[in-house]
Amino acid sequence: MTDTVSEPILGIDLGTTNSLVAIAGGTGPRVLAPEGENPILPSVVRFERDPTGRKAVVGEDARDRAHEFPHTTVSSAKRLMGRSVEDCAADLPYLGYAVVGGEHNTARIALPLDGPQAPPEIISPQEVSASILAELRARAERALGRAVTKAVVTVPAYFDDAQRQATRDAGRIAGLEVVRIVNEPTAAALAYGLGTARDAKRNEGVRHVAVYDLGGGTFDISILRITPSGDGDSGTAFYQVLSTAGDTRLGGDDIDNAIVRTLTEGIGVEIGPDAALPVESRRAIARFARAIKHRLSDEEAAEVRIDLGEGRVYERTLTRAELEAMMAPLVERTIAACERALRDAKDALDGSPIDAVVMVGGSTRIPLVRARVADFFGIEPYTALDPDTVVALGAAVQGAILGGDHRGALLLDVIPLSLGIETRGGAVAKLIMRNSPVPARATEQFSTSVDGQVSVKLNVLQGEREMAEDCRSLGEFHLTGLPPMPAGIPQLVVEFLVDANGVLNVRAAEKRSGKRAGIQIVPNHGLTPEEVDKMENEALEHAREDMTRHRIADLIVNTNLDLKWIGERFERYADKLSEADRGALSDLMRTARDLVSRAEADWSSVDADELYRTKDALDRASVPLQEIGIAESLKAEN
């Protein structure tokens, strides 16, 4: 697939643990990867010797086989970029390869490519990073079907001039012209449109943004000041990093390790503390730890089953509460860093509040992290964009601005298309109508349609059509842990809130149990103005048909509920009805079931008015039955 940008400028997040490449065009920024490939590239390089010289293997294969080639596999090279051996002293114990001093005592990597007895080959961290950048460039070229030579590359806000120049050098070695070095927190803000020209016009005056970045191995918090540039639509605002803080030894890996320790201790109890685990079991435990962490971000519990060999199996259930107890000290360390960053920026902030919090890094998906950050800053953090890709997306936005192709596709002045959720039967309940000005808020109450339902899936939709299949799904989330109740009894309150930057927060709560869930989305991400027009025109073209179909879908749901309630009472109290009432009600129930069955098979085979009249007649005919049921209940109570 090719892109419409004439001279694409890539956006690259050259990360310590993972790296990505993205591009921004008329539909907004998107991560690039050839079809079928994971867009996230592990920042790991294995060097090998082949007949043509030195060869670099980059990404998943290098990472997954690092234990086989510990001395020639290089990870976390970003920590060494532009630094001396003394600067890297704290990092060296955590690296699995040898680091030596090079020219001007800059850090170099010693690779025993010809065996432990031969002199090692010395390479620079820039060459390692260049291998990663070259792989990203190749991926982008395969995805776009064209050559690319320019990129915006991100770096941590605390990188000094030497580290930034080393990043440029790595790009040049990879055949890329690094047209701009952008701070990672600035890129994350740009991905949300914070500081673009349209954002500056909408939010006049200075804004302050906190970027909370919890990656695989490091944590960073940056406080930014965004000042409008005052040059109309031509540019972005001015970004200033007021303070940074963090912990270079704190990240998602530490959470994985906490889970591994818990599982290992449990296994030790079962097989004995001194029993040696086979290599395969140790690898399985590490894989399970990551998988459990991901699963418990969405679910309340996860089952663990590990084959220990020799016919032994370890099984247990790990709950979200247990994970949060393990994580709590780690999360509090990030909050302590946030406190330091705010303290350091106190004079510059001069009493101004933090206007937005942007979440970066895969570990920020964890509910405890999001909740604690929201509690600390007192505002709901931005989580609509994938935290693993948000920095690359922001770099791509900067590239589009430099290339003159940025159209502010992620920002909204009005809601371009209606927003709603899918209801039972595949219909759409619209909560915020198109052309509503932002910010916008709407609340609606729903219930369940199945007895004993303990989980509700909410599908958030964008579009003007009346059926979910004809609209664009923006995302799904589940409200779980509901107490089992009869259909129609739970009170589900769904709230849509679109803020001034066009970010949609959808929250759902069940009143009786207090259970809550939510999702955050950028609602027009990925749609061009032409696509919006097309969707509006299709809605007009199919309006009559869509309204009829929506009406029938609602009638099917409501008639089924009526049939259920009336059927249950009919079984209990039919003998107390007169013969005429009993026969009329039985006939109407049979007719309603037949119409519903036909409508479920083919909605167009049923007349909506006929179905409505049948349902209405059924409701009226059931009144005597309801009265008998109430009387019997009162009698039983007395």
KEVOMAR-526711 format. One record per residue (C-alpha): x, y, z; residue in three letters; residue number from 1. Coordinates in nm, 2 decimals. Example, Ala and Ser with C-alpha at 12.3 -4.5 7.8 and 13.67 -1.06 7.14 Angstrom:
1.23 -0.45 0.78 Ala 1
1.37 -0.11 0.71 Ser 2
This chain:
0.00 0.00 0.00 Met 1
0.13 0.34 -0.09 Thr 2
0.08 0.67 0.10 Asp 3
-0.03 1.00 -0.05 Thr 4
0.26 1.20 0.09 Val 5
0.50 1.30 -0.19 Ser 6
0.82 1.30 0.02 Glu 7
0.73 1.11 0.33 Pro 8
0.92 1.20 0.65 Ile 9
0.91 0.90 0.89 Leu 10
0.85 0.93 1.26 Gly 11
1.08 0.70 1.45 Ile 12
1.07 0.61 1.82 Asp 13
1.41 0.47 1.88 Leu 14
1.35 0.31 2.22 Gly 15
1.56 0.13 2.48 Thr 16
1.35 -0.18 2.48 Thr 17
1.14 -0.15 2.16 Asn 18
1.13 0.08 1.85 Ser 19
0.87 0.17 1.60 Leu 20
0.83 0.37 1.27 Val 21
0.52 0.57 1.17 Ala 22
0.39 0.81 0.91 Ile 23
0.13 1.08 0.91 Ala 24
-0.09 1.18 0.62 Gly 25
-0.45 1.29 0.56 Gly 26
-0.59 1.02 0.78 Thr 27
-0.37 1.11 1.07 Gly 28
-0.06 0.92 1.19 Pro 29
-0.03 0.54 1.17 Arg 30
0.24 0.29 1.26 Val 31
0.41 0.12 0.96 Leu 32
0.48 -0.25 0.93 Ala 33
0.46 -0.49 0.64 Pro 34
0.14 -0.70 0.64 Glu 35
0.16 -0.98 0.90 Gly 36
0.45 -0.83 1.09 Glu 37
0.44 -0.70 1.45 Asn 38
0.49 -0.32 1.42 Pro 39
0.68 -0.32 1.75 Ile 40
1.05 -0.40 1.68 Leu 41
1.25 -0.52 1.99 Pro 42
1.56 -0.29 2.01 Ser 43
1.79 -0.60 2.02 Val 44
2.07 -0.68 1.77 Val 45
2.27 -1.00 1.74 Arg 46
2.59 -0.97 1.54 Phe 47
2.72 -1.27 1.35 Glu 48
3.01 -1.34 1.12 Arg 49
2.93 -1.46 0.77 Asp 50
3.13 -1.49 0.44 Pro 51
3.06 -1.13 0.35 Thr 52
3.17 -0.99 0.69 Gly 53
2.96 -0.88 0.99 Arg 54
2.59 -0.94 0.98 Lys 55
2.32 -0.79 1.21 Ala 56
2.01 -0.98 1.31 Val 57
1.75 -0.73 1.45 Val 58
1.43 -0.77 1.65 Gly 59
1.24 -1.07 1.78 Glu 60
1.48 -1.34 1.67 Asp 61
1.77 -1.16 1.84 Ala 62
1.57 -1.10 2.16 Arg 63
1.43 -1.46 2.18 Asp 64
1.76 -1.63 2.12 Arg 65
1.97 -1.39 2.34 Ala 66
2.04 -1.67 2.59 His 67
2.20 -1.87 2.31 Glu 68
2.43 -1.58 2.21 Phe 69
2.47 -1.38 2.53 Pro 70
2.80 -1.22 2.43 His 71
2.72 -1.11 2.08 Thr 72
2.36 -1.00 2.14 Thr 73
2.33 -0.63 2.22 Val 74
2.03 -0.47 2.39 Ser 75
1.97 -0.13 2.56 Ser 76
2.24 0.02 2.34 Ala 77
2.05 0.35 2.38 Lys 78
2.19 0.37 2.73 Arg 79
2.54 0.39 2.59 Leu 80
2.48 0.65 2.31 Met 81
2.71 0.95 2.34 Gly 82
2.84 0.86 2.68 Arg 83
3.17 0.77 2.84 Ser 84
3.24 0.44 3.01 Val 85
3.23 0.63 3.34 Glu 86
2.89 0.78 3.26 Asp 87
2.76 0.42 3.20 Cys 88
2.91 0.27 3.51 Ala 89
2.57 0.22 3.68 Ala 90
2.43 0.05 3.37 Asp 91
2.72 -0.19 3.30 Leu 92
2.62 -0.46 3.56 Pro 93
2.29 -0.50 3.38 Tyr 94
2.43 -0.55 3.04 Leu 95
2.52 -0.90 2.91 Gly 96
2.80 -0.79 2.68 Tyr 97
3.14 -0.63 2.73 Ala 98
3.17 -0.25 2.72 Val 99
3.51 -0.09 2.67 Val 100
3.65 0.26 2.63 Gly 101
3.69 0.39 2.27 Gly 102
3.81 0.72 2.12 Glu 103
3.78 1.01 2.38 His 104
3.68 0.73 2.63 Asn 105
3.34 0.70 2.47 Thr 106
3.16 0.37 2.54 Ala 107
3.22 0.09 2.28 Arg 108
3.10 -0.26 2.27 Ile 109
3.34 -0.56 2.24 Ala 110
3.20 -0.85 2.04 Leu 111
3.38 -1.19 2.04 Pro 112
3.26 -1.27 1.68 Leu 113
3.56 -1.49 1.61 Asp 114
3.55 -1.69 1.93 Gly 115
3.66 -1.62 2.29 Pro 116
4.03 -1.66 2.20 Gln 117
4.04 -1.41 1.91 Ala 118
4.05 -1.03 1.96 Pro 119
3.70 -0.89 1.99 Pro 120
3.55 -0.66 1.73 Glu 121
3.48 -0.32 1.87 Ile 122
3.17 -0.13 1.76 Ile 123
3.00 0.19 1.87 Ser 124
2.65 0.21 2.02 Pro 125
2.56 0.42 1.71 Gln 126
2.63 0.13 1.49 Glu 127
2.39 -0.09 1.69 Val 128
2.12 0.18 1.68 Ser 129
2.19 0.22 1.31 Ala 130
2.11 -0.15 1.26 Ser 131
1.77 -0.09 1.43 Ile 132
1.70 0.23 1.23 Leu 133
1.80 0.05 0.90 Ala 134
1.55 -0.23 0.98 Glu 135
1.28 0.03 1.06 Leu 136
1.35 0.21 0.74 Arg 137
1.33 -0.12 0.54 Ala 138
1.00 -0.20 0.71 Arg 139
0.86 0.14 0.62 Ala 140
0.97 0.10 0.26 Glu 141
0.81 -0.24 0.23 Arg 142
0.49 -0.10 0.38 Ala 143
0.48 0.21 0.17 Leu 144
0.62 0.06 -0.15 Gly 145
0.87 0.34 -0.20 Arg 146
1.21 0.45 -0.09 Ala 147
1.24 0.68 0.22 Val 148
1.54 0.89 0.33 Thr 149
1.42 1.13 0.59 Lys 150
1.30 1.08 0.95 Ala 151
1.22 1.26 1.27 Val 152
1.37 1.06 1.56 Val 153
1.27 1.09 1.92 Thr 154
1.50 1.10 2.23 Val 155
1.44 1.13 2.60 Pro 156
1.40 1.49 2.72 Ala 157
1.71 1.45 2.94 Tyr 158
1.95 1.36 2.65 Phe 159
2.23 1.60 2.62 Asp 160
2.39 1.74 2.30 Asp 161
2.64 1.45 2.28 Ala 162
2.36 1.19 2.30 Gln 163
2.14 1.38 2.05 Arg 164
2.44 1.40 1.80 Gln 165
2.50 1.03 1.85 Ala 166
2.14 0.97 1.75 Thr 167
2.19 1.18 1.43 Arg 168
2.50 0.98 1.36 Asp 169
2.31 0.65 1.39 Ala 170
2.05 0.78 1.14 Gly 171
2.32 0.88 0.89 Arg 172
2.49 0.54 0.92 Ile 173
2.14 0.38 0.85 Ala 174
2.10 0.60 0.54 Gly 175
1.85 0.83 0.69 Leu 176
1.86 1.21 0.71 Glu 177
1.74 1.30 1.06 Val 178
1.56 1.62 0.99 Val 179
1.46 1.68 1.35 Arg 180
1.54 1.54 1.69 Ile 181
1.22 1.56 1.91 Val 182
1.19 1.50 2.28 Asn 183
0.98 1.19 2.35 Glu 184
0.73 1.37 2.58 Pro 185
0.69 1.64 2.32 Thr 186
0.61 1.37 2.06 Ala 187
0.36 1.21 2.29 Ala 188
0.18 1.55 2.33 Ala 189
0.19 1.60 1.95 Leu 190
0.02 1.27 1.89 Ala 191
-0.28 1.40 2.08 Tyr 192
-0.27 1.73 1.89 Gly 193
-0.16 1.92 2.20 Leu 194
0.03 2.22 2.07 Gly 195
-0.07 2.20 1.71 Thr 196
-0.19 2.52 1.54 Ala 197
-0.56 2.43 1.57 Arg 198
-0.51 2.33 1.94 Asp 199
-0.34 2.66 2.00 Ala 200
-0.63 2.85 1.85 Lys 201
-0.88 2.66 2.06 Arg 202
-0.69 2.68 2.38 Asn 203
-0.55 3.03 2.39 Glu 204
-0.27 3.08 2.63 Gly 205
-0.01 2.87 2.79 Val 206
-0.09 2.50 2.87 Arg 207
0.10 2.26 3.10 His 208
0.12 1.89 3.02 Val 209
0.26 1.60 3.22 Ala 210
0.39 1.30 3.02 Val 211
0.41 0.98 3.23 Tyr 212
0.63 0.73 3.05 Asp 213
0.65 0.38 3.21 Leu 214
0.84 0.16 2.96 Gly 215
0.98 -0.19 2.98 Gly 216
1.29 -0.09 3.18 Gly 217
1.27 0.28 3.26 Thr 218
1.03 0.54 3.40 Phe 219
1.03 0.91 3.30 Asp 220
0.80 1.19 3.40 Ile 221
0.83 1.53 3.21 Ser 222
0.64 1.85 3.27 Ile 223
0.60 2.06 2.96 Leu 224
0.49 2.41 2.89 Arg 225
0.31 2.46 2.55 Ile 226
0.29 2.82 2.43 Thr 227
0.09 2.92 2.12 Pro 228
0.32 3.02 1.84 Ser 229
0.08 3.29 1.71 Gly 230
0.15 3.21 1.34 Asp 231
-0.20 3.09 1.23 Gly 232
-0.22 2.75 1.07 Asp 233
0.14 2.73 0.96 Ser 234
0.31 2.58 1.26 Gly 235
0.29 2.44 1.61 Thr 236
0.33 2.59 1.95 Ala 237
0.65 2.63 2.14 Phe 238
0.74 2.34 2.37 Tyr 239
0.95 2.38 2.68 Gln 240
1.05 2.10 2.92 Val 241
1.02 2.25 3.26 Leu 242
1.14 1.95 3.46 Ser 243
1.21 1.58 3.42 Thr 244
1.25 1.30 3.68 Ala 245
1.24 0.93 3.67 Gly 246
1.40 0.60 3.75 Asp 247
1.63 0.42 3.51 Thr 248
1.57 0.09 3.69 Arg 249
1.20 0.08 3.70 Leu 250
0.96 -0.05 3.43 Gly 251
0.73 -0.33 3.31 Gly 252
1.02 -0.58 3.35 Asp 253
1.01 -0.52 3.73 Asp 254
0.63 -0.61 3.73 Ile 255
0.71 -0.93 3.53 Asp 256
0.99 -1.01 3.78 Asn 257
0.75 -0.97 4.08 Ala 258
0.50 -1.21 3.92 Ile 259
0.79 -1.46 3.84 Val 260
0.89 -1.44 4.21 Arg 261
0.54 -1.52 4.32 Thr 262
0.51 -1.81 4.08 Leu 263
0.85 -1.95 4.17 Thr 264
0.78 -1.93 4.54 Glu 265
0.46 -2.13 4.48 Gly 266
0.64 -2.38 4.27 Ile 267
0.91 -2.41 4.54 Gly 268
0.64 -2.50 4.80 Val 269
0.51 -2.77 4.57 Glu 270
0.83 -2.94 4.45 Ile 271
1.08 -2.83 4.72 Gly 272
1.29 -2.51 4.73 Pro 273
1.61 -2.69 4.63 Asp 274
1.46 -2.87 4.33 Ala 275
1.60 -2.74 4.00 Ala 276
1.36 -2.63 3.73 Leu 277
1.43 -2.73 3.37 Pro 278
1.52 -2.45 3.13 Val 279
1.19 -2.49 2.95 Glu 280
1.00 -2.44 3.27 Ser 281
1.19 -2.12 3.36 Arg 282
1.12 -1.98 3.02 Arg 283
0.75 -2.08 3.05 Ala 284
0.73 -1.89 3.39 Ile 285
0.87 -1.57 3.23 Ala 286
0.63 -1.60 2.94 Arg 287
0.34 -1.66 3.18 Phe 288
0.44 -1.36 3.38 Ala 289
0.41 -1.12 3.08 Arg 290
0.08 -1.29 2.97 Ala 291
-0.07 -1.27 3.32 Ile 292
0.02 -0.90 3.34 Lys 293
-0.16 -0.83 3.01 His 294
-0.46 -1.05 3.09 Arg 295
-0.51 -0.89 3.44 Leu 296
-0.53 -0.55 3.28 Ser 297
-0.87 -0.66 3.13 Asp 298
-0.99 -0.94 3.37 Glu 299
-1.02 -0.99 3.74 Glu 300
-0.84 -1.33 3.75 Ala 301
-0.60 -1.54 3.54 Ala 302
-0.55 -1.92 3.55 Glu 303
-0.19 -2.04 3.56 Val 304
-0.08 -2.39 3.45 Arg 305
0.29 -2.46 3.41 Ile 306
0.44 -2.80 3.31 Asp 307
0.73 -2.86 3.55 Leu 308
0.84 -3.18 3.38 Gly 309
0.85 -3.54 3.51 Glu 310
0.47 -3.54 3.52 Gly 311
0.44 -3.25 3.76 Arg 312
0.21 -2.95 3.69 Val 313
0.18 -2.63 3.89 Tyr 314
-0.17 -2.47 3.88 Glu 315
-0.30 -2.16 4.06 Arg 316
-0.52 -1.86 4.00 Thr 317
-0.37 -1.51 4.02 Leu 318
-0.61 -1.22 4.08 Thr 319
-0.59 -0.86 3.98 Arg 320
-0.59 -0.77 4.36 Ala 321
-0.28 -0.99 4.41 Glu 322
-0.10 -0.83 4.11 Leu 323
-0.19 -0.48 4.24 Glu 324
-0.05 -0.57 4.58 Ala 325
0.28 -0.67 4.41 Met 326
0.29 -0.36 4.20 Met 327
0.19 -0.10 4.45 Ala 328
0.55 -0.02 4.58 Pro 329
0.66 0.01 4.21 Leu 330
0.38 0.24 4.12 Val 331
0.45 0.45 4.43 Glu 332
0.81 0.50 4.32 Arg 333
0.67 0.65 3.99 Thr 334
0.45 0.88 4.19 Ile 335
0.74 0.99 4.40 Ala 336
0.92 1.08 4.08 Ala 337
0.61 1.28 3.97 Cys 338
0.62 1.47 4.30 Glu 339
0.99 1.55 4.24 Arg 340
0.92 1.67 3.88 Ala 341
0.63 1.90 4.00 Leu 342
0.85 2.03 4.28 Arg 343
1.13 2.11 4.04 Asp 344
0.88 2.29 3.80 Ala 345
0.71 2.47 4.09 Lys 346
0.86 2.81 4.01 Asp 347
0.80 2.78 3.64 Ala 348
0.44 2.67 3.69 Leu 349
0.38 2.96 3.93 Asp 350
0.06 2.80 4.06 Gly 351
-0.08 2.70 3.72 Ser 352
-0.25 2.36 3.71 Pro 353
-0.15 2.06 3.50 Ile 354
-0.39 2.08 3.20 Asp 355
-0.34 1.73 3.06 Ala 356
-0.16 1.40 3.14 Val 357
-0.04 1.18 2.86 Val 358
0.04 0.81 2.92 Met 359
0.33 0.65 2.74 Val 360
0.46 0.29 2.76 Gly 361
0.29 -0.04 2.76 Gly 362
0.28 -0.07 3.14 Ser 363
0.04 0.23 3.16 Thr 364
-0.23 0.00 3.03 Arg 365
-0.25 -0.15 3.38 Ile 366
-0.56 -0.02 3.56 Pro 367
-0.38 0.05 3.89 Leu 368
-0.13 0.27 3.71 Val 369
-0.40 0.47 3.53 Arg 370
-0.61 0.51 3.85 Ala 371
-0.31 0.62 4.06 Arg 372
-0.19 0.87 3.81 Val 373
-0.54 1.01 3.77 Ala 374
-0.57 1.04 4.15 Asp 375
-0.23 1.21 4.18 Phe 376
-0.28 1.47 3.91 Phe 377
-0.65 1.51 3.97 Gly 378
-0.75 1.47 3.61 Ile 379
-0.82 1.17 3.38 Glu 380
-0.51 1.09 3.18 Pro 381
-0.50 1.06 2.80 Tyr 382
-0.50 0.69 2.71 Thr 383
-0.69 0.69 2.38 Ala 384
-0.38 0.62 2.17 Leu 385
-0.18 0.30 2.21 Asp 386
0.08 0.38 2.47 Pro 387
0.34 0.17 2.29 Asp 388
0.30 0.37 1.97 Thr 389
0.21 0.72 2.09 Val 390
0.57 0.85 2.07 Val 391
0.62 0.72 1.71 Ala 392
0.29 0.87 1.61 Leu 393
0.38 1.21 1.75 Gly 394
0.72 1.19 1.57 Ala 395
0.52 1.12 1.25 Ala 396
0.30 1.43 1.31 Val 397
0.62 1.64 1.35 Gln 398
0.74 1.49 1.02 Gly 399
0.41 1.58 0.85 Ala 400
0.43 1.94 0.98 Ile 401
0.79 1.97 0.85 Leu 402
0.68 1.82 0.52 Gly 403
0.38 2.06 0.50 Gly 404
0.12 1.78 0.50 Asp 405
-0.02 1.81 0.85 His 406
-0.39 1.88 0.85 Arg 407
-0.47 1.84 1.22 Gly 408
-0.67 1.52 1.15 Ala 409
-0.67 1.43 1.51 Leu 410
-0.84 1.75 1.63 Leu 411
-1.21 1.84 1.64 Leu 412
-1.39 2.16 1.65 Asp 413
-1.72 1.98 1.61 Val 414
-1.81 1.61 1.62 Ile 415
-1.79 1.51 1.25 Pro 416
-2.00 1.19 1.29 Leu 417
-2.24 1.07 1.56 Ser 418
-2.11 0.87 1.85 Leu 419
-2.30 0.59 2.02 Gly 420
-2.30 0.23 2.13 Ile 421
-2.43 -0.10 1.99 Glu 422
-2.75 -0.22 2.16 Thr 423
-2.91 -0.57 2.16 Arg 424
-3.00 -0.67 1.81 Gly 425
-2.72 -0.48 1.64 Gly 426
-2.88 -0.14 1.65 Ala 427
-2.71 0.19 1.74 Val 428
-2.80 0.41 2.03 Ala 429
-2.66 0.75 1.94 Lys 430
-2.55 0.95 2.24 Leu 431
-2.37 1.25 2.08 Ile 432
-2.50 1.37 1.74 Met 433
-2.28 1.49 1.46 Arg 434
-2.19 1.86 1.44 Asn 435
-2.22 1.89 1.82 Ser 436
-1.96 2.14 1.94 Pro 437
-1.68 2.02 2.16 Val 438
-1.65 1.97 2.45 Pro 439
-1.97 1.75 2.46 Ala 440
-2.12 1.52 2.71 Arg 441
-2.41 1.28 2.71 Ala 442
-2.55 1.01 2.94 Thr 443
-2.79 0.73 2.87 Glu 444
-2.93 0.44 3.08 Gln 445
-2.95 0.08 2.96 Phe 446
-3.01 -0.26 3.10 Ser 447
-2.95 -0.63 3.03 Thr 448
-3.16 -0.85 2.81 Ser 449
-3.05 -1.19 2.95 Val 450
-3.11 -1.34 3.29 Asp 451
-2.81 -1.37 3.51 Gly 452
-2.58 -1.17 3.29 Gln 453
-2.26 -1.09 3.47 Val 454
-2.07 -0.91 3.19 Ser 455
-2.18 -0.66 2.93 Val 456
-1.98 -0.58 2.62 Lys 457
-2.00 -0.22 2.50 Leu 458
-1.91 -0.15 2.14 Asn 459
-1.84 0.22 2.08 Val 460
-1.95 0.33 1.73 Leu 461
-1.91 0.63 1.50 Gln 462
-2.14 0.69 1.20 Gly 463
-2.48 0.80 1.09 Glu 464
-2.63 0.46 1.00 Arg 465
-2.88 0.29 1.23 Glu 466
-2.71 -0.05 1.25 Met 467
-2.38 -0.13 1.41 Ala 468
-2.26 -0.33 1.10 Glu 469
-2.29 -0.01 0.89 Asp 470
-2.09 0.21 1.13 Cys 471
-1.73 0.23 1.23 Arg 472
-1.63 0.06 1.56 Ser 473
-1.39 0.27 1.76 Leu 474
-1.33 0.02 2.03 Gly 475
-1.49 -0.23 2.27 Glu 476
-1.47 -0.28 2.64 Phe 477
-1.64 -0.50 2.90 His 478
-1.82 -0.41 3.22 Leu 479
-1.76 -0.73 3.43 Thr 480
-1.83 -0.86 3.77 Gly 481
-2.21 -0.77 3.77 Leu 482
-2.42 -0.96 4.02 Pro 483
-2.65 -1.20 3.84 Pro 484
-3.00 -1.04 3.81 Met 485
-3.31 -1.09 3.60 Pro 486
-3.30 -0.93 3.26 Ala 487
-3.40 -0.56 3.27 Gly 488
-3.31 -0.51 3.64 Ile 489
-2.95 -0.39 3.62 Pro 490
-2.92 -0.02 3.57 Gln 491
-2.63 0.05 3.33 Leu 492
-2.54 0.42 3.30 Val 493
-2.32 0.50 3.00 Val 494
-2.15 0.84 2.97 Glu 495
-1.98 0.99 2.66 Phe 496
-1.75 1.29 2.72 Leu 497
-1.56 1.45 2.43 Val 498
-1.30 1.70 2.56 Asp 499
-1.17 2.01 2.39 Ala 500
-0.90 1.81 2.21 Asn 501
-1.15 1.57 2.06 Gly 502
-1.06 1.28 2.30 Val 503
-1.36 1.06 2.38 Leu 504
-1.40 0.91 2.72 Asn 505
-1.67 0.64 2.75 Val 506
-1.76 0.52 3.10 Arg 507
-2.01 0.26 3.21 Ala 508
-2.13 0.19 3.56 Ala 509
-2.39 -0.04 3.71 Glu 510
-2.58 0.15 3.98 Lys 511
-2.67 -0.14 4.21 Arg 512
-2.32 -0.30 4.22 Ser 513
-2.10 0.00 4.17 Gly 514
-1.90 -0.18 3.90 Lys 515
-1.73 0.05 3.65 Arg 516
-1.54 0.03 3.33 Ala 517
-1.43 0.26 3.05 Gly 518
-1.23 0.33 2.73 Ile 519
-1.07 0.64 2.58 Gln 520
-1.07 0.70 2.20 Ile 521
-0.97 0.97 1.95 Val 522
-1.30 0.95 1.76 Pro 523
-1.21 1.08 1.41 Asn 524
-0.86 0.92 1.40 His 525
-0.80 0.77 1.06 Gly 526
-1.09 0.94 0.87 Leu 527
-1.04 1.20 0.60 Thr 528
-1.30 1.47 0.54 Pro 529
-1.39 1.28 0.22 Glu 530
-1.46 0.97 0.41 Glu 531
-1.68 1.16 0.66 Val 532
-1.88 1.31 0.37 Asp 533
-1.92 0.96 0.22 Lys 534
-2.05 0.82 0.55 Met 535
-2.30 1.11 0.58 Glu 536
-2.42 1.06 0.22 Asn 537
-2.47 0.69 0.27 Glu 538
-2.68 0.76 0.59 Ala 539
-2.91 0.99 0.39 Leu 540
-2.94 0.74 0.10 Glu 541
-3.04 0.45 0.33 His 542
-3.23 0.66 0.59 Ala 543
-3.57 0.51 0.55 Arg 544
-3.44 0.15 0.53 Glu 545
-3.21 0.20 0.83 Asp 546
-3.48 0.35 1.05 Met 547
-3.71 0.06 0.97 Thr 548
-3.44 -0.19 1.05 Arg 549
-3.35 -0.01 1.37 His 550
-3.72 -0.01 1.48 Arg 551
-3.75 -0.38 1.41 Ile 552
-3.43 -0.46 1.60 Ala 553
-3.57 -0.27 1.90 Asp 554
-3.91 -0.44 1.87 Leu 555
-3.74 -0.78 1.86 Ile 556
-3.55 -0.71 2.18 Val 557
-3.85 -0.57 2.36 Asn 558
-4.10 -0.84 2.24 Thr 559
-3.86 -1.11 2.35 Asn 560
-3.85 -0.96 2.70 Leu 561
-4.23 -0.93 2.71 Asp 562
-4.26 -1.30 2.60 Leu 563
-4.02 -1.40 2.87 Lys 564
-4.19 -1.22 3.15 Trp 565
-4.54 -1.30 3.03 Ile 566
-4.45 -1.66 2.96 Gly 567
-4.32 -1.71 3.32 Glu 568
-4.64 -1.57 3.47 Arg 569
-4.85 -1.77 3.22 Phe 570
-4.70 -2.09 3.34 Glu 571
-4.77 -2.01 3.70 Arg 572
-5.11 -1.84 3.69 Tyr 573
-5.28 -1.94 3.36 Ala 574
-5.53 -2.16 3.54 Asp 575
-5.66 -1.85 3.73 Lys 576
-5.75 -1.67 3.40 Leu 577
-6.08 -1.70 3.23 Ser 578
-6.09 -1.94 2.94 Glu 579
-6.14 -1.65 2.69 Ala 580
-5.84 -1.45 2.84 Asp 581
-5.62 -1.76 2.85 Arg 582
-5.69 -1.85 2.49 Gly 583
-5.64 -1.49 2.36 Ala 584
-5.32 -1.45 2.55 Leu 585
-5.19 -1.79 2.43 Ser 586
-5.27 -1.70 2.06 Asp 587
-5.10 -1.36 2.09 Leu 588
-4.79 -1.52 2.24 Met 589
-4.78 -1.77 1.96 Arg 590
-4.82 -1.49 1.70 Thr 591
-4.55 -1.28 1.86 Ala 592
-4.30 -1.57 1.87 Arg 593
-4.37 -1.64 1.50 Asp 594
-4.31 -1.27 1.40 Leu 595
-4.00 -1.24 1.61 Val 596
-3.86 -1.57 1.47 Ser 597
-3.92 -1.45 1.11 Arg 598
-3.77 -1.10 1.19 Ala 599
-3.46 -1.25 1.34 Glu 600
-3.41 -1.46 1.03 Ala 601
-3.48 -1.18 0.79 Asp 602
-3.58 -0.84 0.92 Trp 603
-3.72 -0.74 0.58 Ser 604
-3.98 -1.02 0.59 Ser 605
-4.18 -0.86 0.87 Val 606
-4.38 -0.54 0.87 Asp 607
-4.27 -0.32 1.16 Ala 608
-4.62 -0.19 1.22 Asp 609
-4.75 -0.54 1.24 Glu 610
-4.49 -0.64 1.49 Leu 611
-4.56 -0.33 1.70 Tyr 612
-4.94 -0.39 1.69 Arg 613
-4.88 -0.75 1.80 Thr 614
-4.65 -0.65 2.09 Lys 615
-4.90 -0.38 2.20 Asp 616
-5.19 -0.63 2.19 Ala 617
-4.98 -0.88 2.39 Leu 618
-4.90 -0.62 2.65 Asp 619
-5.27 -0.53 2.68 Arg 620
-5.39 -0.89 2.70 Ala 621
-5.13 -0.97 2.97 Ser 622
-5.28 -0.70 3.22 Val 623
-5.51 -0.95 3.39 Pro 624
-5.22 -1.19 3.43 Leu 625
-5.01 -0.92 3.58 Gln 626
-5.29 -0.83 3.82 Glu 627
-5.32 -1.19 3.93 Ile 628
-4.94 -1.21 3.98 Gly 629
-4.94 -0.90 4.20 Ile 630
-5.24 -1.03 4.41 Ala 631
-5.07 -1.37 4.46 Glu 632
-4.75 -1.20 4.57 Ser 633
-4.93 -0.98 4.82 Leu 634
-5.12 -1.29 4.95 Lys 635
-4.79 -1.47 5.00 Ala 636
-4.64 -1.18 5.19 Glu 637
-4.93 -1.17 5.43 Asn 638
